[in-house]
């Protein structure tokens, strides 16, 4: 697990905003938000909240989208969308 990655899930967006701000305050030059499935919209919210309300000097350096195959309980796999947002100072 990388030191500058925030995995976005089911928590409220402000929890992840705090994690991003903490990572930048620790001296990281870039922070990566990673999410998949329904959490993608939360990751975008976290990015915009952080940039517009707290750290206005941040830039979105890169956005990667993709698909992961996840195992299903019943057997087989299911495709899930993913996103990686790289923020930099």
Secondary structure, DSSP 8 states (H G I E B T S, - for coil): --TTEEE--SS-HHHHHHHHHHHHHTT-SEEEEEEEGGGHHHHHHHHHHIIIII-TT-EEEEEEEEEEEEE-TTSSEEEEEEEEEEEE-
